[in-house]
Amino acid sequence: MAELTAIGDKTEPLPSREPRPCTVCGVMQEPRVIPELNMVIHRPPVCEKCQQKAEEKEAREAEEFRKQNIEKELLLCGVPPEFVKYSFTSGKNGPINWTGKTKEAAHVCIQFAMKPEGGLLLMGKTGRGKTHCAISILREMVIKGWKARFVSCLDLMNTLRAVYRARNDDDEDSSEQEVLSRIGRGLVVLDDLGGTRVTPMVRDALTLIVDRCERRGQPLVVTTNLTVAEIGEQIDERLASRLVGLCRTPERVITLEGVDLRITKAKR
């Protein structure tokens, strides 16, 4: 912090204007003088250049620490243990090779991880790599220092049902707080949208998540076996519209195609 020296009587001489050395590199730092206020402001003991280098080093060390402990970090974000090895370069059993349309989709996901704004909708049949891509995004952002939450739609709905049963009433405030506690303040990965029976409670919870992410500017990644039209038909037309709007560009509304990767691996 800069050292400020001032004298109330402006007729008195200004305090010392002697430059002071940076305690790291020794470069002399000239103080800032404000004659009108009879004030001298000395620079912090560490110069701006050295301070910037120290902050950059600290950021690199923190990122390296998160990278070395990424699987633990992912578990804390709610990622299931069987998915913590997912990344853009590897799966459960080692390196992976993105090909064809899936490679194009992975490229869009990488771009999203680099500049996470708005939403990303990953659609496609079972086993096409939607959850893999979503967790890969989450991994990259956690390494960079982002807060993130992985929310399974099925687990969320089971929790909400338990909340209702425990209170034996329609306690909307309790269910809303449960939803908000799940999504936190950073990236939200909403996995398997439409993978559970859609009740008014389910629809309201999903709408709340999308609404809060939009209002707070939280990046949202959604995976689903449904198409946009099916989301509108089976869940809610307004929800489908808001999800597409949150994605901002057509490139972020992705359908992963190809074969079922789980069945392909099982045959090997």
N, C-alpha and C positions, 0 to 999 in steps of 0.2 A: 504494500500500500504506500502511496506517495506520502511524503512528510511535508506538512504545511506549516509555515511559520508566518505570523502576521503581527504587526505592531499597531495598537489602537491609534496612537498619535501620529498622524501622517507627516509631522514635521521631523520626526526622528528618522535616522538613516535606516535603509533597508537591511534586513539580516544578511548574513553571508551568502554570496552568490557563487562561492567556490564550487566547481564541479566535483562530483563524487564518483568513485570507480564502481563498476559492476562487480559484485562479490564473486562472480563466476569467471568472466572473461577479462576483467580489469579495464574495460573500455570506460573512459571518463564520460559521465552524463551531465550535461548542462541542465541546471534547474530552470523552471519556468518562472519568469518574473512578471508581476502585475503591479506596475508603479502606482496606478490609480488607487489601488487598494492597499498599497504598501505591503505587498505580499510576495513571498518566495515559496514556490512549490518544488521540492526536491523529488527527483525520480525515485521509484522503488529501488531497493538495494540490488535487484537483479534486472538487467536491461531487458527490453522487449524481445530482442532476438533470442536471448538465452531462455527467457520465460517461454517463448513459443516452442523452442527445441525441447524443453522439459515437458511441456504439455503433449507434444507429439510423441515423445518417447513413452510417456505414461499411457497414452491412448493405444500405442502399439503393444505395450506389455499387457494391457487389459484385454485387448483383442486376442492376443496369443494365449492368454490364460483361459478365455472363454472357448477358444478353439480346442485346447487340450482337454477341456472339461465339458465339451459340447453335449455329450450324451446325458450327463447329469442335468445340464441346463434344460435339455429338451424334456426330460421327465418332469422337471419342475413346471414346465409350461403346459403339462397335461398330455404330452405325446405318449401313447401306449408303448411299453417296453419293446414290443416286437417291431416297432417302426423307427427306433432311435438311430439306426444306421443309415436311414434313407438320406441321400444327397443327390446333387445333380450328376455326380460321377460314380456313385455306388449304391447298391441295394443291400438286402439282407446277407447275400452270399458273395459279395465282391463287386468288381467293376461292372458297369452297365454301358450299353451302347445304344444311344437314341438314334432312331432311323426314321426316314420318311416324314409323314405328318407329325408324328410324335416328337421328332427332333425339332420341328418348327414350333410346336407347342412349348417344348422345354426352353427354347430360346426366348419366347415371350415371357415365360415364368422367370427366367434369369434377369431379363430387363426389369420386370416388376420388382424383383428383390433389390435391384440396384437403385430404383426410384419408386418406392412404394407409395403410391397415391391412388385414392379411390378404391375400386374393387377389381376382382378377377374371378370369373366364373368358369369353372372346369367341369364340363359335362362329358358324358360317355357311358357306355355299358360297363358292367362289372369287370374289374381286372385290367382296365386300360391304362392305369398309372396315375389316376387323378390324385389320390391321397399321397402317392410318392412325390408328385410335383409340388403339392401344397406343403408337405413337410420339408421339402428341399428349400422352398422359399423361406419358411419359418427358421430353418437352420441358419441360412445365410444372414438373415436379419438379426438373429440372436447373437451371432458372432460379432456383428457390427455394434452391438450394444442395445438393440431394441428390446422392449418388453413385448411379450407375445403370449397368446393363449390358443391352445388347440381344444376345440369344443366339438365333441361327438354329439350329433343331434339325438341319437338314441339315448346316450347317457344323460343328456340334459333333460329330455322328456321324462325319463324314469325318475330323475331327481324331483322334477316339478310335481309329478304325480304323488310322490312320497310326501312332499310338502302339503299338498291338498289333503291327503288322507290324514296326516298328523293333525291338521287343524279342523278337518271335517267341515270345511266351508270354502267359499270362494274368496280367499284372502288375497286380493290382487296385489297389495303392497308387498306381501311376503314373497310371492312368486316373482314379482318384478325385481326385487332386491337379489333374489337367487340368480336370476339371469344376468344382472349387471355385475354381480360378483364373479361370474364365470368369464366375462369378456375383458375385464381389466381396462387398461388405458392405451394399450399398444396394438400391435397386429392381432387380428382375430382370424383363425382358420376354422370355418364352420364346415365340418365334415359330414357327408352323406345326408344332404338335404333331401327330404322326401323318403328317407329310409325307415320312417316310423309312421304309424297311423295318424292322420291329420285331424286333430280335434280343435275346437276353438282355442283351447289353451295352447296347443302347439302353434297354431297360426299367430296368436298374439305374441308368443315368445319370439318367434322368428322375426316378426315385424318389428318388435322392440330392438332386437340385435341390429338389424339393418338400419333402423332409425338412429340409434345411438352412434353407430359407426359413422354414419353420414354426418350427423351433427358435430361430433367431436373430431372429425377428420381422421378417424382410425382406419388404416388399411384393412380391407376385408377380402379374404379368399374363401370361396364357396365351392365345394365339390358335390356333385349330384349325378344320379343315374337318369334324371329326368331332362327333357328338353325345356327350353324356355316356355313353349306352349303348354307343356304338361305341368310345369310349375304353376302357370296361371289357372289351369283347369283343376288340378288336384289340391293346390294349396290356396293361392290367392292371386288374382290378376294384378292387383296393385303391387304386391310383393315382387312378382316377376318383373314388372315394369321398373320398379326402383332398383332391383339388382342390376338390370341391364344399364340403367342410367348411371349407376355408381361406377360401372366399368369404363365409362367415358368414351371408349373407342371400340369399334367392332372387333379389333384384334384381341381384345381382352375377354371376349365371349368365345370360349374355345371348346370344341368338341374333339375329344381324343378318340381316335379310331384304331383299327387294327384288331389283332387277336387278343384273347384273354391271356394275359401274361402269367397268371397263376396256373392255368391249365397247361400252358406251354412249358413252364418250369417243372410241373409235376410229371410230365411225360419224359423228361430228360433222364 
